[in-house]
Amino acid sequence: MENLKNKSDFWKKCDVNSLAGHFHKYNAVSQFERLGQLYLNKVDLDVLFPEGKEIHSFDINLALDNDVSRIDAFTFRPFIKVTYVDKTEAVERMFHYTAEVAPRPEKTAVKVPLPFKDWLCANWMDLDVSLIDDVFAAAFDGLIDITEPNLPKLRVNKRLLSYHFNDKYNTAFRDFLRDLAGHLDQFVFYLGIDMNKFFHKDLFTFSPIYEVRTYGVTEEQLYKIRRSGLRCVPHAERGVESVYYEYSSPCPSSC
């Protein structure tokens, strides 16, 4: 297993002027291609969310490859870290660049699922390359100058590091993955941008969307999924559902 902590540290310390390069790769046909989505396959999901184990929490950590010498490969490498109630050692897996199972069927003019998701993804793909570093930064209140206590608080820029899913943050999505353990087919990490946040400097504009393809879902489980606020869209294949989650709590400030 690669040292994922090093990759996470590399993301945290990466120069703002170099950040955009990690989301692009050289393609002889299309010049520079932008990364749009990443995947976890069933093998990874069975390891991360095993049936019969109680999940305490999990994190989606943003990370980068340390080796940036190749321009023909993406070097943005987010990973999931899962902890369990009866085990102190966390399990980690990186997202892949290509799907190892069939992707979601293409939308049609008759049925366009989740236009909001498509809009966020289109915003990411269309964003000017010079603005990419901005969407991963937000300004937070700093310390008051003790020599001038009446001055307003300083604004400190911080980089987006991760998303937490536990008893306090994003509980519904954590519980969904726990309840459907053993029936998870694919996890898709879509890169997206909420332009409504772009001019709010205290908010991260980057807004990923998660799609989890699952099978063998009972009517009772579907009811619970929809009651919890998760979006659920049936696939063309009978018995397969795609569950979408948005608005996950970023760290900072959820950490």
C-alpha positions as YAML, in Angstrom:
chain: A
units: angstrom
residues:
- id: 1
  name: MET
  ca: [0.00, 0.00, 0.00]
- id: 2
  name: GLU
  ca: [1.36, 3.41, -0.96]
- id: 3
  name: ASN
  ca: [2.00, 5.95, 1.77]
- id: 4
  name: LEU
  ca: [-1.21, 7.95, 1.43]
- id: 5
  name: LYS
  ca: [-0.28, 10.34, 4.23]
- id: 6
  name: ASN
  ca: [2.58, 11.62, 2.08]
- id: 7
  name: LYS
  ca: [0.16, 12.20, -0.79]
- id: 8
  name: SER
  ca: [-2.19, 14.07, 1.53]
- id: 9
  name: ASP
  ca: [0.68, 16.26, 2.82]
- id: 10
  name: PHE
  ca: [1.76, 16.98, -0.75]
- id: 11
  name: TRP
  ca: [-1.76, 18.27, -1.50]
- id: 12
  name: LYS
  ca: [-1.71, 20.47, 1.59]
- id: 13
  name: LYS
  ca: [1.66, 22.03, 0.76]
- id: 14
  name: CYS
  ca: [1.37, 22.27, -3.03]
- id: 15
  name: ASP
  ca: [2.07, 25.74, -4.41]
- id: 16
  name: VAL
  ca: [-1.11, 27.47, -5.56]
- id: 17
  name: ASN
  ca: [0.44, 28.15, -8.96]
- id: 18
  name: SER
  ca: [1.07, 24.43, -9.50]
- id: 19
  name: LEU
  ca: [-2.29, 23.07, -8.37]
- id: 20
  name: ALA
  ca: [-4.07, 23.19, -11.74]
- id: 21
  name: GLY
  ca: [-1.51, 20.91, -13.39]
- id: 22
  name: HIS
  ca: [-2.55, 17.98, -11.22]
- id: 23
  name: PHE
  ca: [-6.02, 17.95, -12.82]
- id: 24
  name: HIS
  ca: [-4.76, 17.85, -16.41]
- id: 25
  name: LYS
  ca: [-2.83, 15.41, -18.58]
- id: 26
  name: TYR
  ca: [-1.37, 15.71, -22.04]
- id: 27
  name: ASN
  ca: [-3.29, 13.95, -24.77]
- id: 28
  name: ALA
  ca: [-1.85, 13.92, -28.29]
- id: 29
  name: VAL
  ca: [-5.35, 14.29, -29.73]
- id: 30
  name: SER
  ca: [-6.99, 16.84, -27.46]
- id: 31
  name: GLN
  ca: [-3.94, 18.67, -26.12]
- id: 32
  name: PHE
  ca: [-4.55, 18.90, -22.34]
- id: 33
  name: GLU
  ca: [-7.46, 16.89, -20.99]
- id: 34
  name: ARG
  ca: [-9.13, 17.81, -17.68]
- id: 35
  name: LEU
  ca: [-10.04, 15.19, -15.08]
- id: 36
  name: GLY
  ca: [-13.80, 14.92, -14.56]
- id: 37
  name: GLN
  ca: [-14.41, 11.88, -12.36]
- id: 38
  name: LEU
  ca: [-12.73, 9.07, -10.46]
- id: 39
  name: TYR
  ca: [-13.90, 5.63, -9.33]
- id: 40
  name: LEU
  ca: [-13.75, 2.93, -6.70]
- id: 41
  name: ASN
  ca: [-14.61, -0.54, -7.97]
- id: 42
  name: LYS
  ca: [-16.41, -3.37, -6.21]
- id: 43
  name: VAL
  ca: [-13.17, -4.98, -5.01]
- id: 44
  name: ASP
  ca: [-12.20, -1.77, -3.20]
- id: 45
  name: LEU
  ca: [-15.70, -1.22, -1.83]
- id: 46
  name: ASP
  ca: [-15.86, -4.75, -0.40]
- id: 47
  name: VAL
  ca: [-12.60, -4.03, 1.46]
- id: 48
  name: LEU
  ca: [-13.62, -0.56, 2.68]
- id: 49
  name: PHE
  ca: [-17.24, -1.37, 3.57]
- id: 50
  name: PRO
  ca: [-17.28, -5.11, 4.38]
- id: 51
  name: GLU
  ca: [-20.59, -6.74, 5.16]
- id: 52
  name: GLY
  ca: [-21.08, -7.37, 8.87]
- id: 53
  name: LYS
  ca: [-18.61, -4.73, 10.14]
- id: 54
  name: GLU
  ca: [-19.92, -1.61, 11.87]
- id: 55
  name: ILE
  ca: [-18.48, 1.54, 10.32]
- id: 56
  name: HIS
  ca: [-17.68, 4.30, 12.78]
- id: 57
  name: SER
  ca: [-16.70, 6.96, 10.23]
- id: 58
  name: PHE
  ca: [-14.90, 7.59, 6.98]
- id: 59
  name: ASP
  ca: [-13.07, 10.49, 5.33]
- id: 60
  name: ILE
  ca: [-12.51, 11.44, 1.72]
- id: 61
  name: ASN
  ca: [-9.05, 13.00, 1.66]
- id: 62
  name: LEU
  ca: [-7.71, 15.16, -1.16]
- id: 63
  name: ALA
  ca: [-4.19, 14.13, -2.18]
- id: 64
  name: LEU
  ca: [-1.58, 14.36, -4.94]
- id: 65
  name: ASP
  ca: [1.08, 12.08, -6.36]
- id: 66
  name: ASN
  ca: [4.56, 13.16, -5.33]
- id: 67
  name: ASP
  ca: [5.98, 12.24, -8.74]
- id: 68
  name: VAL
  ca: [4.81, 14.91, -11.18]
- id: 69
  name: SER
  ca: [7.37, 14.18, -13.91]
- id: 70
  name: ARG
  ca: [4.80, 12.61, -16.27]
- id: 71
  name: ILE
  ca: [2.58, 15.07, -18.10]
- id: 72
  name: ASP
  ca: [0.52, 12.26, -19.67]
- id: 73
  name: ALA
  ca: [-1.11, 11.24, -16.37]
- id: 74
  name: PHE
  ca: [-3.40, 12.87, -13.81]
- id: 75
  name: THR
  ca: [-1.76, 13.34, -10.40]
- id: 76
  name: PHE
  ca: [-4.80, 14.28, -8.30]
- id: 77
  name: ARG
  ca: [-5.23, 11.18, -6.08]
- id: 78
  name: PRO
  ca: [-8.03, 11.44, -3.49]
- id: 79
  name: PHE
  ca: [-8.55, 8.45, -1.22]
- id: 80
  name: ILE
  ca: [-11.06, 7.09, 1.29]
- id: 81
  name: LYS
  ca: [-10.07, 6.23, 4.85]
- id: 82
  name: VAL
  ca: [-12.55, 4.12, 6.87]
- id: 83
  name: THR
  ca: [-12.51, 3.39, 10.60]
- id: 84
  name: TYR
  ca: [-14.62, 0.74, 12.31]
- id: 85
  name: VAL
  ca: [-16.17, 0.47, 15.74]
- id: 86
  name: ASP
  ca: [-14.15, -2.62, 16.72]
- id: 87
  name: LYS
  ca: [-10.86, -1.78, 14.99]
- id: 88
  name: THR
  ca: [-8.50, 1.12, 15.60]
- id: 89
  name: GLU
  ca: [-6.48, 0.73, 12.41]
- id: 90
  name: ALA
  ca: [-8.10, 2.49, 9.45]
- id: 91
  name: VAL
  ca: [-8.41, 0.98, 5.96]
- id: 92
  name: GLU
  ca: [-7.49, 3.18, 2.98]
- id: 93
  name: ARG
  ca: [-8.03, 2.96, -0.78]
- id: 94
  name: MET
  ca: [-7.26, 5.42, -3.59]
- id: 95
  name: PHE
  ca: [-9.73, 6.33, -6.32]
- id: 96
  name: HIS
  ca: [-9.00, 5.11, -9.88]
- id: 97
  name: TYR
  ca: [-9.09, 7.15, -13.08]
- id: 98
  name: THR
  ca: [-11.02, 4.65, -15.16]
- id: 99
  name: ALA
  ca: [-14.13, 2.67, -14.41]
- id: 100
  name: GLU
  ca: [-13.63, -1.07, -13.99]
- id: 101
  name: VAL
  ca: [-17.34, -1.79, -14.33]
- id: 102
  name: ALA
  ca: [-19.88, -0.42, -16.78]
- id: 103
  name: PRO
  ca: [-20.46, 3.34, -16.31]
- id: 104
  name: ARG
  ca: [-23.88, 4.88, -15.77]
- id: 105
  name: PRO
  ca: [-26.01, 4.77, -18.94]
- id: 106
  name: GLU
  ca: [-25.91, 8.00, -20.91]
- id: 107
  name: LYS
  ca: [-28.73, 10.44, -20.30]
- id: 108
  name: THR
  ca: [-31.35, 10.84, -23.01]
- id: 109
  name: ALA
  ca: [-33.54, 13.71, -24.15]
- id: 110
  name: VAL
  ca: [-36.52, 11.96, -22.59]
- id: 111
  name: LYS
  ca: [-35.02, 11.43, -19.14]
- id: 112
  name: VAL
  ca: [-32.22, 13.65, -17.83]
- id: 113
  name: PRO
  ca: [-31.29, 12.49, -14.31]
- id: 114
  name: LEU
  ca: [-30.03, 14.98, -11.77]
- id: 115
  name: PRO
  ca: [-29.58, 18.16, -13.82]
- id: 116
  name: PHE
  ca: [-28.03, 19.82, -10.75]
- id: 117
  name: LYS
  ca: [-25.21, 17.25, -10.76]
- id: 118
  name: ASP
  ca: [-24.65, 17.81, -14.48]
- id: 119
  name: TRP
  ca: [-24.54, 21.56, -13.93]
- id: 120
  name: LEU
  ca: [-21.89, 21.32, -11.20]
- id: 121
  name: CYS
  ca: [-19.76, 19.02, -13.34]
- id: 122
  name: ALA
  ca: [-20.07, 21.31, -16.37]
- id: 123
  name: ASN
  ca: [-18.95, 24.25, -14.23]
- id: 124
  name: TRP
  ca: [-15.79, 22.34, -13.31]
- id: 125
  name: MET
  ca: [-14.99, 21.35, -16.88]
- id: 126
  name: ASP
  ca: [-15.58, 24.89, -18.16]
- id: 127
  name: LEU
  ca: [-13.65, 26.76, -15.45]
- id: 128
  name: ASP
  ca: [-10.66, 28.79, -16.61]
- id: 129
  name: VAL
  ca: [-7.45, 26.98, -15.68]
- id: 130
  name: SER
  ca: [-6.14, 30.09, -13.89]
- id: 131
  name: LEU
  ca: [-9.00, 29.93, -11.37]
- id: 132
  name: ILE
  ca: [-8.65, 26.30, -10.30]
- id: 133
  name: ASP
  ca: [-6.55, 27.10, -7.23]
- id: 134
  name: ASP
  ca: [-9.26, 29.55, -6.04]
- id: 135
  name: VAL
  ca: [-12.00, 26.91, -5.73]
- id: 136
  name: PHE
  ca: [-9.97, 24.95, -3.16]
- id: 137
  name: ALA
  ca: [-9.33, 27.96, -0.90]
- id: 138
  name: ALA
  ca: [-11.56, 29.86, 1.53]
- id: 139
  name: ALA
  ca: [-10.98, 32.68, 4.00]
- id: 140
  name: PHE
  ca: [-11.56, 32.06, 7.70]
- id: 141
  name: ASP
  ca: [-11.40, 34.38, 10.69]
- id: 142
  name: GLY
  ca: [-7.92, 34.51, 12.20]
- id: 143
  name: LEU
  ca: [-6.63, 35.85, 15.50]
- id: 144
  name: ILE
  ca: [-7.32, 39.40, 16.68]
- id: 145
  name: ASP
  ca: [-4.19, 41.53, 16.91]
- id: 146
  name: ILE
  ca: [-3.65, 41.74, 20.68]
- id: 147
  name: THR
  ca: [-1.93, 45.11, 20.32]
- id: 148
  name: GLU
  ca: [-5.08, 46.52, 18.70]
- id: 149
  name: PRO
  ca: [-7.99, 44.47, 20.12]
- id: 150
  name: ASN
  ca: [-10.61, 46.70, 18.49]
- id: 151
  name: LEU
  ca: [-9.46, 45.85, 14.98]
- id: 152
  name: PRO
  ca: [-11.53, 43.34, 12.98]
- id: 153
  name: LYS
  ca: [-10.34, 39.75, 12.83]
- id: 154
  name: LEU
  ca: [-7.77, 38.87, 10.22]
- id: 155
  name: ARG
  ca: [-8.92, 36.72, 7.30]
- id: 156
  name: VAL
  ca: [-6.74, 33.64, 6.80]
- id: 157
  name: ASN
  ca: [-6.84, 31.62, 3.58]
- id: 158
  name: LYS
  ca: [-7.01, 27.87, 4.09]
- id: 159
  name: ARG
  ca: [-6.99, 25.00, 1.60]
- id: 160
  name: LEU
  ca: [-9.72, 22.38, 1.41]
- id: 161
  name: LEU
  ca: [-8.34, 19.13, 2.82]
- id: 162
  name: SER
  ca: [-11.09, 16.52, 3.19]
- id: 163
  name: TYR
  ca: [-14.71, 15.61, 3.87]
- id: 164
  name: HIS
  ca: [-15.88, 13.79, 7.00]
- id: 165
  name: PHE
  ca: [-18.73, 11.29, 7.33]
- id: 166
  name: ASN
  ca: [-19.49, 10.38, 10.94]
- id: 167
  name: ASP
  ca: [-22.03, 10.81, 13.76]
- id: 168
  name: LYS
  ca: [-21.91, 14.59, 13.32]
- id: 169
  name: TYR
  ca: [-21.34, 15.21, 9.61]
- id: 170
  name: ASN
  ca: [-23.04, 13.56, 6.62]
- id: 171
  name: THR
  ca: [-24.55, 10.81, 8.78]
- id: 172
  name: ALA
  ca: [-27.14, 9.72, 6.19]
- id: 173
  name: PHE
  ca: [-24.51, 8.91, 3.55]
- id: 174
  name: ARG
  ca: [-22.34, 7.00, 6.04]
- id: 175
  name: ASP
  ca: [-25.34, 4.97, 7.19]
- id: 176
  name: PHE
  ca: [-26.34, 4.22, 3.58]
- id: 177
  name: LEU
  ca: [-22.89, 2.76, 2.81]
- id: 178
  name: ARG
  ca: [-22.96, 0.77, 6.05]
- id: 179
  name: ASP
  ca: [-26.45, -0.61, 5.45]
- id: 180
  name: LEU
  ca: [-25.72, -1.63, 1.84]
- id: 181
  name: ALA
  ca: [-22.29, -3.16, 2.57]
- id: 182
  name: GLY
  ca: [-21.73, -6.17, 0.34]
- id: 183
  name: HIS
  ca: [-24.07, -4.78, -2.32]
- id: 184
  name: LEU
  ca: [-21.95, -1.82, -3.48]
- id: 185
  name: ASP
  ca: [-20.90, -2.02, -7.12]
- id: 186
  name: GLN
  ca: [-19.17, 1.29, -7.86]
- id: 187
  name: PHE
  ca: [-18.38, 4.62, -6.18]
- id: 188
  name: VAL
  ca: [-17.93, 7.62, -8.50]
- id: 189
  name: PHE
  ca: [-16.29, 10.88, -7.36]
- id: 190
  name: TYR
  ca: [-17.45, 13.68, -9.70]
- id: 191
  name: LEU
  ca: [-15.48, 16.93, -9.64]
- id: 192
  name: GLY
  ca: [-17.88, 19.87, -9.52]
- id: 193
  name: ILE
  ca: [-18.15, 23.58, -8.80]
- id: 194
  name: ASP
  ca: [-21.03, 25.51, -7.24]
- id: 195
  name: MET
  ca: [-20.75, 28.94, -8.86]
- id: 196
  name: ASN
  ca: [-23.21, 30.34, -6.29]
- id: 197
  name: LYS
  ca: [-20.32, 30.14, -3.81]
- id: 198
  name: PHE
  ca: [-17.66, 31.64, -6.06]
- id: 199
  name: PHE
  ca: [-17.99, 35.19, -4.74]
- id: 200
  name: HIS
  ca: [-18.35, 34.09, -1.11]
- id: 201
  name: LYS
  ca: [-14.71, 33.99, -0.05]
- id: 202
  name: ASP
  ca: [-15.56, 32.18, 3.20]
- id: 203
  name: LEU
  ca: [-16.88, 29.15, 1.28]
- id: 204
  name: PHE
  ca: [-15.14, 26.51, -0.82]
- id: 205
  name: THR
  ca: [-16.45, 26.67, -4.38]
- id: 206
  name: PHE
  ca: [-15.36, 23.11, -5.12]
- id: 207
  name: SER
  ca: [-18.46, 20.89, -4.72]
- id: 208
  name: PRO
  ca: [-17.94, 17.19, -5.48]
- id: 209
  name: ILE
  ca: [-20.88, 14.87, -6.05]
- id: 210
  name: TYR
  ca: [-20.77, 11.19, -5.12]
- id: 211
  name: GLU
  ca: [-22.60, 8.45, -6.98]
- id: 212
  name: VAL
  ca: [-22.79, 4.96, -5.52]
- id: 213
  name: ARG
  ca: [-24.15, 2.18, -7.71]
- id: 214
  name: THR
  ca: [-25.74, -0.54, -5.63]
- id: 215
  name: TYR
  ca: [-27.77, -3.67, -6.35]
- id: 216
  name: GLY
  ca: [-30.07, -5.95, -4.43]
- id: 217
  name: VAL
  ca: [-31.79, -3.01, -2.72]
- id: 218
  name: THR
  ca: [-35.04, -3.84, -0.95]
- id: 219
  name: GLU
  ca: [-38.11, -1.61, -1.00]
- id: 220
  name: GLU
  ca: [-37.56, -0.93, 2.70]
- id: 221
  name: GLN
  ca: [-33.98, 0.22, 2.03]
- id: 222
  name: LEU
  ca: [-35.14, 2.40, -0.88]
- id: 223
  name: TYR
  ca: [-37.69, 4.03, 1.40]
- id: 224
  name: LYS
  ca: [-35.00, 4.72, 4.01]
- id: 225
  name: ILE
  ca: [-32.65, 6.14, 1.37]
- id: 226
  name: ARG
  ca: [-35.26, 8.59, 0.09]
- id: 227
  name: ARG
  ca: [-36.45, 9.54, 3.58]
- id: 228
  name: SER
  ca: [-32.86, 10.46, 4.53]
- id: 229
  name: GLY
  ca: [-32.65, 13.01, 1.72]
- id: 230
  name: LEU
  ca: [-30.32, 11.06, -0.57]
- id: 231
  name: ARG
  ca: [-31.15, 11.17, -4.28]
- id: 232
  name: CYS
  ca: [-31.88, 7.80, -5.81]
- id: 233
  name: VAL
  ca: [-32.12, 7.16, -9.57]
- id: 234
  name: PRO
  ca: [-32.85, 3.71, -11.06]
- id: 235
  name: HIS
  ca: [-30.59, 2.36, -13.79]
- id: 236
  name: ALA
  ca: [-31.80, 0.66, -16.91]
- id: 237
  name: GLU
  ca: [-30.69, -2.65, -15.40]
- id: 238
  name: ARG
  ca: [-33.34, -4.12, -13.14]
- id: 239
  name: GLY
  ca: [-32.47, -4.01, -9.45]
- id: 240
  name: VAL
  ca: [-29.58, -1.54, -9.81]
- id: 241
  name: GLU
  ca: [-29.86, 1.89, -8.24]
- id: 242
  name: SER
  ca: [-27.62, 4.95, -8.27]
- id: 243
  name: VAL
  ca: [-27.61, 6.95, -5.06]
- id: 244
  name: TYR
  ca: [-26.25, 10.50, -5.21]
- id: 245
  name: TYR
  ca: [-24.96, 12.68, -2.40]
- id: 246
  name: GLU
  ca: [-24.11, 16.39, -2.47]
- id: 247
  name: TYR
  ca: [-23.30, 19.18, -0.01]
- id: 248
  name: SER
  ca: [-20.80, 17.19, 2.06]
- id: 249
  name: SER
  ca: [-19.22, 19.14, 4.93]
- id: 250
  name: PRO
  ca: [-15.68, 20.29, 4.07]
- id: 251
  name: CYS
  ca: [-12.64, 20.33, 6.34]
- id: 252
  name: PRO
  ca: [-11.95, 23.03, 7.30]
- id: 253
  name: SER
  ca: [-14.33, 23.93, 9.01]
- id: 254
  name: SER
  ca: [-15.69, 20.49, 9.94]
- id: 255
  name: CYS
  ca: [-12.40, 19.51, 11.57]
...
